[in-house]
């Protein structure tokens, strides 16, 4: 009898504990923080997104967790190991595209707010896997006053640009600079020259051959790829492009422009934003001019996208956060806080430079990442491609 008296409370306690455990199991997903992940994004973009995630006026009562993914590893493989990530922000390219089929199709209604040419970003075979939120651009910045003194106006073709640059050169000073010591700038220049010189189909064939062959060296049977690299070698040999351009960093580029040692800079719009106003105000920005005027264009312009992993039921708060970033308020704040370009067509750009970039891209056949980022999801393959490009330039194509 005493054993029975002891057993009844024990059974009751066990049932109560079991009920609590079951309740916790069902309540846990609702109680945990939705998680934002960043992949290979610059610090200022991460900071701007995190500030909005932490702002109750923007994200309401939702408290987000923040994860910075490993830049040296693939995006899809990391998401497979981190099933608690709810929304990811990254540059569009092969890494983001590798999540297609494993990410939710974002709001097509919001995609309609984008210019038609930009809607293709974050899509594969016409199906969306990510939503564009910000736009960068690889530009040509030229010293309009120096070009005018040399008898040149705005360069309309690649030939005009090179001729004008040569006319502005001083003895022993190369007229064009680029921070090619950054893998990003180096590879963006390769893509921009390939598209400008040979056209969009040739550019996309370079990407396809890199992807298929696996290395730059193996893909050099592609005549347009080799021709692009030979153009960079030729500009360097002739002193048009600074002989150490492929080792220069952002600080070097800024110093060259500040001291008047270059009349032309090849750089991302995001770098343009970091150069002191007294220096950059001497320069006018244009898209990379084509070899032939009137040719169809697709501009080298990295796009930042947000995607929603679909390994389980989507987190409503995370999805709404992403969608608010694509609407007017989010676009206005993000553009102002990053200096990058809003993709939403109805949102006023921060200034005329940002408005110009959006117009140029919208008037083209769309934005393109650099060829290596378009070809490879593995960051190690992108870095290897950059190393091989530098080796090709330094060797003046000898041995390749």
N, C-alpha and C positions, 0 to 999 in steps of 0.2 A: 504493500500500500504506500509506504514511504517513497519507494522508487517511482511509483506512478505519479505521486505528487511532484516529484522533482522533474519528471519527464515532460509533463504538460507545459510548464513555463519554458523549458528548453526548446520544445517544438514551436511554441509561440514566438520565441525570440528568433529562431531560425527562419520562420516564415516572414517575420518582419524584416529581417536582414536581407532575405531574398527579394522581397518587394522593393526595398530601397535600392538594391543593386540593379534590378530591372528598370526602375525609374531613372536611375543615374545613367544607365545605358542609353535610354531614349532621350534623355535631356542633355547629355554631353554635347552632341553636335550643335544644339541650340545655344549652349552656354559658352562654348569655346570661342575665342576671337577668330574672325576670318583673317586669313594671312595673305599679305601682298609680298610678291617676290620680284626682285630686280635682277636682270641678266645683262651684263656687259654694257651698262648705262653709265654715263658720266655722273660725277657727284652732284652737280647742280641740278640735274634732272631728277635724280633720286630725292634730293632735298625738297624740291618743289612738289613732287608727288606725295612725299611723306607729310609735308606741311598741310596739304589738303586733307589727307587721311586723318590727321590729328585735329582738324578744325571742325568743331561741332556745327558751325554755320554751314559747312559744306557737306560733311558726312553724317550729320545728325548725332545720335547717341552711340553709333557703332564705334567700337574700339578695335583697331586693326593691329595685328602682329606684323612685323617687318622682317623679311629674310633677304639677304644679299647672296645670290647664288655664285658658285665658283666660276670665274671667268675662263678658267683653263679647261673646263669640262663642257660637254654638250648639254644643251638645254633639255632635250627630251629625256635623256638618261637620268638627269637630276630630278626631273618631275616624277619619273617613275619611282624614284626612291624617297620622294617627299610628298606623300599623298594628302598632306594637310594644306597645300598651297591652293588658294582660291582664285587669285588673279595674278598674272605675270605681265611685266612690262619689259620689252626688249626691242632691239632693232629688227625690222623685217629682213628676211633673207632665208638662207637654207636652214638655219637653226630654228627659227620660228616656224617655217614651213614643215619641218619634221614633226611638228605637233598636229598637223592637219589630220583629221580623223580621230584625234585624241583630245581635241578641243571643241567646245561648243560653238556652233555657228552664232556669231554675234548679231545684234539687232540690224537687220537689213534696212529698217526704217531710218536708223541713224546714219547708215552708210550713204543714204540718199542726200544727206546734208553735205557730202563731199563733192568736189568737182569730179566730173566723170573720169578724168584721167587719173585721179588719185584713188578712185574706188577700187582699182585693181590691186592696190597694196593690201596685204593681208588676205589674199584669196589664192586658191589653187584650183585649176580647172573650173573657174567660175564660182566656186563655193568658198565662202568666207571662213577663215579660221582665227582671224584676229581683226581688231578694230583700230585703224590709224588714229593717232591723237596729236602727233607733232611731226614737223617736217624740217629737215636740214637740207643743205644744198652745197655742192662743190662748185665754187664760183671762180671767175676771173676778176680780179680787182686791178684796175690799171690807173696810172697817174694821168688824169685827163689833161692837166695843164702841160705836162711834159710831152704827151702825145700831140697836143695842139701845137706846141712850139716846133715839133718835128714835122708838122704838116699832116698829121693823122687825126681823124675823128674817132668815133666809137668803132672798134673793130667788128666788121660784119662777117668775116670769114677767118679761119685759122691762119691763112696766109697773111691777111691784114694784121692780125695780132702779132705774128712773128716779125713781120717787116717793121711795124711800128716800134716793137720792143728793141729791135736792132738799131733803129735810128735814135733811140733815146739813150743807148748805152754810152758809158764813159770808158775811156781807155782802162783796161784792167778790171772793169767792174761788169759783171754779168747782169743783164737787165731783168731776168726772171728769177724769182725765188719760190721755194716750196719747202715745207717742213716734212720732207720725205723720211726723216728719221723716225717719224710716227708711222707705224704700219698702216693706220687708217688713211692718212694723207697720201702715202705712197700708192696704195691700192686704188684709192679714189681717183688719183691722177691717171693711172693705167686705164681705168674704166672710162674716164672722161675723154681721153685722147682716142681710145679705140672707137667710141661712139661717134665723136666729132669727125674723125678722119674716114672711117669706113662705114658708118651708118648702124642703125639699130639691128638689122638681121645679123650683121657680122659680130656685133657686140654680144648678142645672145648666143651665137655659135661659139664664141670664145668661152663663155660660161659653161655651155654644154660640153665642150671638149675638156675643160679643166675638170669638170665633175666626172666625166667618163674615164679620162686618163689618170686622174688622181694626183698628178704633180705638174708644175709649170714646165719642167724639162720635157716630160712626155707629151705635153700639149703643144710644144713649139712647132710641130708639123702644121699647125694652123697658121697660115700665111699672115693673117691679119693680126694675130697675137704677136708673132715675131716682128711684124712691121711696126706695131705700136711701140714695142720695146726698142726697136732700132731708131725710131723717131726720137725717143728720149735720149738714147745714146748720142745721136747726131746733134741734138740741141746742146747737149753737154760738151761735146767735142768742139763745137763752134763757139762756145762761150755764151750762148743765148740763155741757157739754164745754168745756174751756179754750179761749179764743178763738185761742190760738196752738198748739193741739195738733198741727196738721198740719206744724208746723216743729220741734217738740220732739224732742230726741234722748234716748238712754238716760240720760245724766247728768242731764238736766233732769227726767226722770220720777223718778229716784231721789231727787233733791233735793226735789221736791214731796212725795213720800211721807214722806221723812225729817222735813221741817218741818211735817207735818200739814196741808199745803195741798190735799190731795185725799183723799177718803174711798173713792174707787174708782179702780182702774187697769185699763185694757185692755192686756194685754201677753202676749207669748209666755212659756211656761213656762221657756224657756231664759233669758229676761231675769229672771224671778222668782228664778232661782238665783244671780244676780249681785248682788242687793240685800242689804245687810247684815242679819244676822239680827235685830238689835235693832229694825230698821224693819219688815221683812217679817213678823215674828212677830205684829204687830198685825192682819194681814190674813188672811182666809180666802179660799180659792180655790174657784171653781165654774166649770162650763162656762157659756158664754154662754146665758142663760135664753131660752126660746122665748116668742113672743108669746102662744101658747095652750098651756096645760099639757097634757101627754099627747100632744103631736104627735110624729110620727116625726122623728128627728134624724139628721144627719150632721155631725160636729163639724169645725170648722176646725182641723186638726192636721197640720202638715207631717211627712212621713215620709222618713227617710234610707234609701236603698236601695243595694245593690250589684249591678252587672250585669257580665256576662262577654261582651265583644264576640266575634262569631262569624265574623270575617273569615278565620279559619284554625282549625286544630285547637287546642282550648283548652289552656291551660297548666294542668297538673294541680295544681301548687303554688298557683297563684293561685285556682283553684276551691276547693281545700281551705281556704285562708285565709278566703275568703268564708264558707264553710259553717261553719267553726269560730266565726266571729263570731256566727252565728245560734244556736249551741248554748249551753249553760248557762254554761260558763266565759267565753266571749267576751262574752256578754250582760252578765254580772255585772261584768266589768272595764270594758267600754265605758260602761255606765250610771254606774258609780262615778266614772270619769275625765272624763265629759262633763256629768254632772248630768241627762242626758236619760233617757227612759223605755225600758226593755227591751220588745221586742215579743213575746218568747218567753213564752208563758202560764205555763210551769212555773218560770220564774226569779223568785225573790223580788225585789221592787223595792227600791231603795235606801232608801226611806223612805215614809211614808204619802202624801206629796204625789205621788210618782211612781206609787205604787200606785193612787191615785185617778184620775190621768190615764188610765192603762191601762184601768181599769174603766169610766170614762166612755166612752172611745172604743169599747171592746169591747161596750158596751151600746147603742151607736148603730148607724146604718147605715153606719158606717165613717168613716175620716178623709178630709178634703179639703184640698188646697192652696189658696192664695188664688186668686181667679178669674183673675187675669192669668197667673199661673204655670201654671194649668190650661189656659188658652187658647192661650198663645204659647210656642213653643220658642225664639224669638229674644229674648235679654235686652234688646235695644233696644226691643222692643215692650212689654215689661214696664215698663221705665223710663218710656216714653212714657205708658203708662196711668196710672202714679203721678203724673206731671206733670199730666195732664188732670184727675185727681181733685182735686189741690190747687187747680188753677185754678177748678174748679167750686165748691169750698168757699169759696175766697177771694172769688169774685164773687157769693157767695150765689145761685148758679144763674142769675144774670142773663146772658143772651146764649147760653145753651145750649139 
